[in-house]
């Protein structure tokens, strides 16, 4: 196995990355964008957003393919061994628990709507709770469940999306799509923040998948051909279906495409599949953050899933846009620091890379300042009485990059002066 993995082709890596985008969250992004902007503008925001993601994935992914190490280990140079494990794990935990809640919420809404067609009334919070708990239990016991679900859920989701698209583009709804005017008013930058936030984590930890790829050019090809077509297509589908079925509720859209039963089952299976990964990754992240022993793995997965389920019951889905914007503020600055170190200071030379024990304070500080400043517009927007700042999704990555670069030169000079004075 080890040998085969070392020679991972660009095509197989591209398929893995494309597969990660064929999911409900991609449709939700399309759904969120189209409520506030026209279809051409939404597609442009998607294309630009994913192009930025691809650039980050290439710069991050090549570091791992050069060194043959996963993202957390590669980040051990800029954040220190302990710092990297903690920061990346905290981000992973927050993202996985948030996504778990969002998907369990979608699943709960689908379950409630599905039951309603059989005249069984179940409130969405209760349906979300039950869905979440089933997902948690299956995550504790199940990589096997995940394999079976993947084989059924992904093709079913693709078939329904294609069927819905063909139906809307050939029927009377084509006129509805052409005449569409958005109700809300979302700025291009806000749209960009939502798009980048939806896959920022994938970009930062791209190295976990590309570490087995031999050539740098393979990482580039996989990112460009795996991410952009799949991303733009899925978000486009989410947007077009939302317009065509004239509802901003993704569950309602799915129940209208085929029969309510088929649409509902597709949604439930697709969210279930993705949430098994969220619960398992979230559990591992909690183990790293709180330094829990490996024996308590199942417990950690259970805790992660339960927190996610509580978020679903509270109705986290209503806060989808601000959550995506927060993720687009917090996560890319990690790449900013790593890119400054590997590509600018070490000029992309893997022999200059070395892991630092403990915590590298400069790296952590650089990331934190970038993340906090980039999060400000989103935090302020949650309080109507406070002044609004427009969203600049890439400001965090630039700030973290600059602070690390300048700070490193300053500390390096200080070290030299100290050495000379000895």
N, C-alpha and C positions, 0 to 999 in steps of 0.2 A: 504493500500500500504506500509506504513512505516514498518509494521511488517514483511511482506513478504520479504522486501528488507534486513532486518536484517539477514534473514536466506538464503542469496544467496548461492546456492550450488557451489561447485568447478567447476562442469560441465558447468553451465550457465555462470560463469565468464570466463572459458576457451574458450567457444564458442564466447563470446564478443571479447576476445583478438585475437582469431584465425581469426574472421571476419574482424578485423582491418587490417590484413595482406593480405586479399584477395582483392588486389587492384592494380591499375596500377603502383604506386611507387615500389612495390615489383618486378614487372616485369622489371621496369627500372633499378633497382639495378642489376638484373641478366644480363641485357643488358650491363650495364657499366662494370661489372666485367669481362665478357667474352671477351670484346674487348681487354683486356690486360693480361688475364691469361688462362691457360688450364682449361677444364671443371672440372677435379678432384680438382685442386687447388682452383677454384672458389667456389665449393661446400664445401671444407674444410674451406675456409675463412667465408662462410656463417654460417656453423655449429658452428665454434668457436665464431664468432661475436654474433650470437643469444644466445649462451650459456652464454656469458658475459651479454647480455641484460637480460636474464632470472634471473641470479644471482642478478642483480640490481633491477629487478622487484620484486623479492621475498623480498629483504631487504627493499625496499621502500613500497611495498604493505602491508607487515605485520605491519609496523608502523601505517598505516591508519586503518587496521582491528583491531589492538589493541585499538586504540583511538577512532575509529568510526568517524574519521574526514577526509575531503579531503586533498590532497597533500599540497595545499597552506596553510591551517591552521596548518598542522603538521610542515611545514617548519618555522612557526612562532616562534619556539624556537631558531633556529640557525640564522635566518636572521632578527628576529623581525617581528611584525605584518605588519608594513608598508613595511619593506625591502623585506619580502617574497612576498607580493602582487606585489611589483614593479618588482623584479627580475624574478619571475616565469612568470609574465604577459609579460615582455619585450621578454623573450625567446619564449613564446607562440606566441606572435605577429610576431616575426621575422620568426619563423618556419611556422606558418600558412600562412603568406603572401607569403613566398618563395614557399611553396608547392602549394598554389593557383596559382601562376604564372606558375610553372612547369606543373601543370595539365591543366590549360587553354591553355597553349602552345601545349600540346599533343592533346587536344581536337581541337584546331585550325588546327593543321596539319592533323588530321583525317577528319575534315570537308572539308578542301581544297582538300584532296585526293579523298574524296567521291564525291564532286562536279565535280572534274576533270573526273571521270568515266562517268559523264553525259555531258561532254564537256563544263562545266561551269568553267571558270578560276577565282579563287580568291586567291590573295596573302596570305600566311600563317599569316603574322602580322595582316591583316585585319580580317581573319577568327578567329584568337586568340582573337582579340578585341571584336568581336561580341559574341563569345562563352563566354568570361569572363563577358560581360555585362548581358547576359541571366542568367548566374549563379548568378551574384550579385542580380539581380531583384528577382529571385526565392528564394534566401537566405533571402532577406528582408521579403518576404511574406510567408516563408514557411517551417514549420516543417512537414506539411501535404505532401508537394511535396517530402520531404526527405524520408518519409515512403514509398510512392508509388515507388520512384526511387530505394530504397534499395531492395524492393521485386522483381523488374525486373532486375536491373543492376547486382547484385551479382550472382544470378544463371546463367545469360547469360554469364557473364565473365568466370565463372567456366566451363560451358559447352564448350565454345570456346577454353579455355586453354586445357581441357582434349581432345577435338576433335583434336586440333593441335598436341598435344603430341602423341596421338595414331597414327595419320597420319604420323608423322615424324619417330616414332620408328618402324613402320611396313613397311614403303615404302623405296624407294631408298635413302632417305636422311640419313638413319642410317649409311651408309658408310661415308657420309660427316661428321657426328658427330664424328665417330671414328677416322677419319683422321685429325680432326681440329687442326690447329696451330694458336695461337693468333697473331695478327699483332702488337699490342702494347706490352709494357713491364711494367706491373703494379706489384709493390712489394706486398708481402703478407700483410704487415702492411697497405699499402694504401687500399687494398681490405677490410681489417678489418675495417678501418676508414669509408669507404663507407657503409659497412653493419651496423655498430653500429650507424652511423649518421642517417640512414634511420628510426630507431625506438628508438633512444635515448630518444626522448621526451616522447614516450609511457612508457618507463621504469621509468623516473623520476616522471611522474604523474600517475603511476600505482594505487596509493592510491585512486584516484577519482573513480575507479571502484571496488577496493577491500574493500572499507570502510564498505560495508554491509556484508562482509563475516565473519562468526563467528570464525572459527578455523584457526590457522596459517598454519596447514598442507594443508588446502583447497587452500590457496594462492599459496603454493608451487606447488601443483598438477596442478592448473589452468595455472600457468606460464609455467611449463615444457611441459604439454601435449597440451596447447593451442598455444604456440608460436613456439617451435622448429619444429614440423612437418609442420605447415602451412607456416612458414617462409622459411624453406629449400625447401619445395615443390614449392612455388611461385617463389622464386629466381631461382631455378633449371629450372622451366618451361621457365622463361624469358631468361635464358642462352641457353637452348636447342633450343628454337624456333629461337633465334637470329642466332645460328650456322646453323640450318637447312634451314632457308630461306635466308641465306647469306646476311643479311643487318643489320646494327647497328641501323636502324631507327625502333622504336617500332611500329609506325603507319603502315609502309610498311609491317611489319611482320603480323599484324592483318588483313590487307586488303588481304593478300595472303592466310590466313588460310582457311576461308570459302569463301563466295562470298564477294567482296569488300563492298557490302551494309551491310551485317550482321556484318562483322568485324568492319566497320566504326561506325555503330550504337552502338555496344557493347562498343567501346572505348569512344564514346561521352557520353553514359549513365553512364559508370563507373566513368569517370573523373567528370562528373556533380554531381554525388552522393557525392563523397569525397569532392568536392569543396564547397558544401553547408555547410558541417561541418567546413571546413577551414575558410569560410567567417564568420560563426556565432561565432566560437571560437576566431578567430582573432578580431572580433568586440568587444567581451567581454573583451579580453585582452587589447585592446586600451582603453576601458572604465576604466579599473583598472590602466593602466599606467598613463593616463592623468586625472584621477579622474573626469570623465564626469558623469553627472547625468544619472540615469537609464532610464529617459524618452527619452534620445537621442539614445537608443539602436539601432533602425533601421538605424539611420544616421551612427553610428559607424560601423555597419555591411556593410553598403554601401561604406564607406570610405575604410575599410579593403579590400573589394573585388575589388574596383577600383584601389588601389595600386597594388594588385596582378595582375590585368588585364594589367596595364602598364608594369609590369615585363614580362608578357607573350608576349606583343607586341615587347619588346626589344629582346626577344629570350633567356630567362633565361634557357631554356632547354639545351642550349649549355654548360652551366656551372654546369651541374648536379653534376659531381664528386667533384669539389671544394666546392660546397654548402653543400653536404653531409659531407665532411670532416670538414668543419667549424662547422656544427651542432654537429658532434661527439666530437669536441674540447670544445664547449661552454656548452653543456647541462650536460654531466655526472658529472662535478665538483659539480653541485648542490647536486647530490646524495652523492658525496664524503664527503661533509660537514655534510649532514643529517645522513649518516651512522656512521661517527665518533662520533657524539653526542649521537644518540639513542642506537647504538649497542655496542660501545666501552666504552664511558664514563658513560652512564646510564645502561650499561649491559642488554639492551633490556627490562628494567623495565618501564612500562607505567606510574607508579606513580611518576617517576622522571621527567616526561615531564611537562613543563609549557610554555605557550606562553609569549613572551616578547613584551611589548608595543614598538612602534616606530621602530627604526632600530638597529639591533645588528651588530655593525661595524666589529667585528672580523669575523663573518660569511660571510658578504658581501665581505670583503677584501680577505678572504681565497678562495672564489669562483672566484673572479675576477683574482687573480694571476694565479690560475690553468687554467682558461679559456684562458687568454692571452698567457701564455707559450705554451699551447697545440695548439693554433691557428697559432703560428709562422710559422711552416713548410708550411702550406697551403698558408698563405699570401706571404711568400717568393717565393713559386712556381709560383705565378701569375706574378712575375717580372723576366724574364729570365736572366737579367744581375746580379741578386743577387745570393749569394751562396745557394745551396740546403741543407735542413736538412731533414733527413728521418722522415716520419710520425710515431708518437707513440701515437695512439689514446687513450691510457689509462693513459698517463702521467699526464693529467690535474686532473683526479679524485684522483690520488695518492698525487699530490702536495697539492690540496685543503684539503684532509683528514689530511695530516701531519701538515700543517700550522694551521688548526683549533684545532687539538689535542694539539700540542705544545703550541700554543697561549693561549688556554683555561687554561692549567696548569699554565702558566706564570702569566696570569691575576688573576687566582684564588689565587695563592701564594701572589701576590701583595696585594690583598684585605685582606688576612689573616694578613699580616705584618701591614697594615694600621690599622686594628681593634686592634691588640696587642699594637700598639703605642699610641692608644687613651687614 
